[in-house]
Amino acid sequence: MKLFNSLLLASAIVAFPAMAQDDDVLKPVVDEAAKINESAAQSQEKINQITDQIDNKLQQFKTLNKEVDGLQVYNDQLRKQIENQQQEMQDLNESIDEVSVIERQITPLMIRMIDGLEQFIELDVPFLPEERAKRVAGLKELMGRSDVAASEKFRRVMEAYQVEMEYGRTMEAYNGMHTINGQERDVEFLRLGRTALIYQTRDGSSQGAWNKKTGQWERLSGSYRTQITKGLRMAKKQLAPDMLMLPVAITD
């Protein structure tokens, strides 16, 4: 029995050094594996960064391609415009050599422009009717004069068109006579571009607005009196520009 115990003890003594020896052998292997794993993780991170950079560059490349395509289309359009302008310049140079022919062509054009302007005024919001009609009449008289060059006539026609264009972008107050209930009354007109044309009597007792849809004047409620008065003062530069609550006819 004692001999058996001794053998077991001896085996344990022999086994312990063997296990310790195995740990000494495995530790470097484990450490090396850990280094390999760490290196692999770092490499993967670099790969991810490179992949992100490639994706960004690819996206930039696609964006630049789209811009290049757009510039090519734009350049093609500009090239066509330049070709058209060059052709127009050539046509103009040829026409300059025949001034008499140009005058014969431009005169009917100006007459049609004046007729068109007159028709437009008749169909437009009826503000400053006398002044606008007088301008058209002056153009018609000008066309019959032989002592005025065709260039000056054309300039005057274009100037009249410019005046009409400005009406659509301005605010104006002016005095005039208006028929209310069969009686001529002295009123103040307020024009807001071509959007609204409103009148108000001097005493503020009556207000009305032009309905573009029906082509008629319509009476307004006295509740608009304060806003109309405010708008008139703004148009006269007596008040700074501000919000106005005024009726506007909706057209189809």
C-alpha positions in Angstrom: 0.0 0.0 0.0 2.8 2.4 0.9 4.5 1.4 -2.3 1.4 2.3 -4.4 1.1 5.7 -2.7 4.7 6.4 -3.4 4.2 5.6 -7.1 1.2 8.0 -7.3 3.2 10.7 -5.7 6.1 10.1 -8.1 3.7 10.2 -11.0 2.2 13.5 -9.8 5.7 15.0 -9.4 6.6 13.9 -12.9 3.3 15.2 -14.4 3.5 18.6 -12.9 6.7 19.6 -14.6 5.3 18.2 -17.9 2.2 20.5 -17.6 4.4 23.5 -16.7 6.5 22.7 -19.7 3.5 22.6 -22.0 2.4 26.1 -20.8 5.8 27.4 -21.6 5.5 26.0 -25.1 1.9 27.2 -25.7 2.2 30.8 -24.4 4.4 32.0 -27.3 1.9 30.4 -29.7 -1.0 32.1 -28.0 0.8 35.4 -27.9 1.7 35.1 -31.6 -1.9 34.3 -32.4 -3.1 37.4 -30.5 -0.7 39.5 -32.5 -1.9 38.0 -35.7 -5.5 38.7 -34.7 -4.7 42.3 -33.8 -2.8 42.7 -37.1 -5.7 41.2 -39.0 -8.1 43.6 -37.2 -5.9 46.6 -38.1 -5.7 45.4 -41.7 -9.4 45.0 -41.9 -9.8 48.5 -40.6 -7.5 49.8 -43.3 -9.4 47.8 -45.9 -12.6 49.4 -44.6 -11.1 52.9 -44.9 -9.8 52.2 -48.4 -13.2 50.8 -49.4 -14.9 54.0 -48.0 -12.4 56.1 -49.9 -13.1 54.1 -53.1 -16.8 54.6 -52.6 -16.4 58.3 -52.2 -14.2 58.6 -55.2 -16.7 56.6 -57.2 -19.5 58.8 -56.1 -17.4 61.9 -57.1 -16.6 60.3 -60.4 -20.3 59.7 -61.1 -21.2 63.3 -60.1 -18.4 64.7 -62.3 -19.7 62.5 -65.2 -23.2 64.0 -64.8 -21.7 67.5 -64.7 -19.7 66.8 -67.8 -22.8 65.5 -69.6 -24.7 68.6 -68.6 -21.9 70.8 -69.8 -21.8 69.0 -73.1 -25.5 69.6 -73.6 -25.1 73.2 -72.5 -22.1 73.7 -74.9 -24.1 72.2 -77.7 -26.9 74.6 -77.1 -24.6 77.5 -76.9 -23.0 76.4 -80.2 -26.4 76.4 -81.8 -27.2 79.8 -80.4 -23.9 81.2 -81.7 -24.5 79.7 -85.1 -28.0 81.3 -85.2 -26.6 84.6 -84.0 -23.9 84.5 -86.7 -26.5 83.8 -89.3 -28.6 86.7 -87.9 -25.6 89.0 -88.1 -25.0 88.0 -91.6 -28.7 88.6 -92.5 -28.5 92.1 -90.7 -25.4 93.0 -92.6 -27.1 92.2 -95.9 -30.2 94.1 -94.9 -28.2 97.2 -93.9 -27.1 97.5 -97.5 -30.7 97.9 -98.4 -32.0 100.6 -96.0 -35.0 101.4 -98.2 -36.1 97.8 -98.1 -35.9 97.8 -94.3 -38.0 100.9 -94.0 -40.7 99.4 -96.2 -40.7 96.4 -93.9 -40.6 98.1 -90.6 -43.4 100.6 -91.2 -46.1 97.9 -91.5 -44.6 96.3 -88.4 -44.9 99.5 -86.4 -48.5 100.0 -87.5 -49.4 96.5 -86.4 -47.7 97.1 -83.0 -49.6 100.3 -82.5 -52.9 98.6 -83.3 -52.0 95.8 -81.0 -51.2 98.2 -78.2 -54.5 100.0 -78.7 -56.4 96.7 -78.5 -54.5 95.7 -75.4 -55.5 99.0 -73.6 -59.1 98.5 -74.5 -59.1 95.0 -73.0 -56.9 95.9 -70.0 -57.9 97.2 -66.6 -59.3 100.7 -67.2 -56.8 102.9 -65.4 -55.7 106.3 -66.8 -57.9 105.8 -69.9 -57.4 109.3 -71.3 -53.6 109.3 -70.9 -53.2 105.9 -72.5 -55.5 106.7 -75.3 -53.7 109.9 -76.0 -50.4 108.1 -76.2 -51.7 105.7 -78.8 -53.2 108.6 -80.8 -49.9 110.4 -80.7 -48.2 107.3 -82.2 -50.7 107.1 -85.0 -50.1 110.8 -85.8 -46.4 110.2 -85.7 -46.5 107.5 -88.3 -48.0 109.9 -90.8 -45.2 112.4 -90.5 -42.5 112.3 -93.2 -40.0 114.6 -91.3 -39.4 111.9 -88.6 -37.0 109.1 -89.3 -38.2 105.5 -89.1 -35.7 104.8 -86.3 -37.3 107.6 -84.2 -40.7 106.3 -84.9 -39.7 102.8 -83.8 -38.1 104.2 -80.6 -41.3 106.0 -79.7 -43.3 102.8 -80.3 -41.0 100.8 -78.1 -41.1 103.5 -75.4 -44.9 103.2 -75.3 -44.6 99.5 -74.8 -42.1 100.0 -72.0 -44.5 102.4 -70.3 -47.3 99.8 -70.4 -44.9 97.1 -69.0 -44.0 99.4 -66.1 -47.7 99.7 -65.1 -47.7 96.0 -64.2 -44.9 96.6 -61.6 -45.9 99.8 -60.0 -48.3 101.2 -57.5 -50.1 104.5 -58.3 -52.7 106.9 -56.9 -54.4 109.5 -59.1 -57.6 111.6 -59.1 -60.4 111.4 -61.6 -64.2 111.4 -62.2 -66.3 108.3 -61.8 -70.0 107.7 -62.2 -71.6 106.4 -59.0 -75.3 105.8 -59.0 -75.7 107.9 -62.1 -73.7 110.8 -60.8 -70.2 112.0 -61.6 -68.1 112.0 -58.4 -64.6 113.2 -57.7 -62.7 110.1 -56.6 -59.2 108.9 -55.9 -58.1 105.8 -57.8 -55.6 103.3 -56.4 -53.8 101.0 -58.8 -51.8 98.0 -57.7 -50.0 96.9 -60.8 -52.6 95.3 -63.0 -53.9 93.2 -60.0 -56.3 95.7 -58.5 -57.9 99.0 -59.5 -60.0 100.6 -56.7 -61.7 103.9 -56.2 -62.8 105.9 -53.1 -64.7 109.1 -52.9 -63.0 112.1 -51.3 -65.2 111.8 -48.2 -64.6 108.1 -48.0 -68.3 107.3 -48.1 -68.1 105.1 -51.2 -65.6 102.5 -52.4 -65.5 100.2 -55.4 -63.2 97.9 -57.4 -62.9 96.8 -61.0 -63.8 93.2 -61.5 -61.6 91.8 -64.3 -63.7 88.7 -64.7 -67.0 90.5 -65.2 -65.5 93.7 -66.8 -67.5 95.9 -64.4 -67.2 98.1 -61.4 -68.4 96.7 -58.1 -69.2 98.5 -54.9 -67.1 97.6 -51.9 -68.0 97.4 -48.2 -67.1 100.4 -46.0 -64.9 98.0 -44.1 -62.2 98.5 -46.8 -62.1 102.2 -46.2 -59.1 102.1 -43.8 -57.1 99.8 -46.0 -57.8 101.8 -49.2 -56.9 105.1 -47.5 -53.7 103.4 -46.3 -52.9 102.2 -49.8 -53.5 105.6 -51.3 -51.0 107.1 -48.8 -48.5 104.4 -49.6 -48.8 105.1 -53.3 -48.3 108.8 -52.7 -45.1 108.0 -50.7 -46.7 109.3 -47.5 -46.4 105.9 -45.8 -43.8 103.2 -45.9 -44.7 100.0 -47.9 -46.8 97.7 -45.8 -49.3 94.8 -46.0 -52.7 95.7 -47.5 -55.9 93.7 -47.2 -57.8 94.5 -50.4 -60.1 92.5 -52.7 -58.6 91.0 -55.8 -60.8 89.5 -58.5 -59.8 85.9 -59.5 -59.9 85.3 -63.2 -60.0 81.9 -65.0 
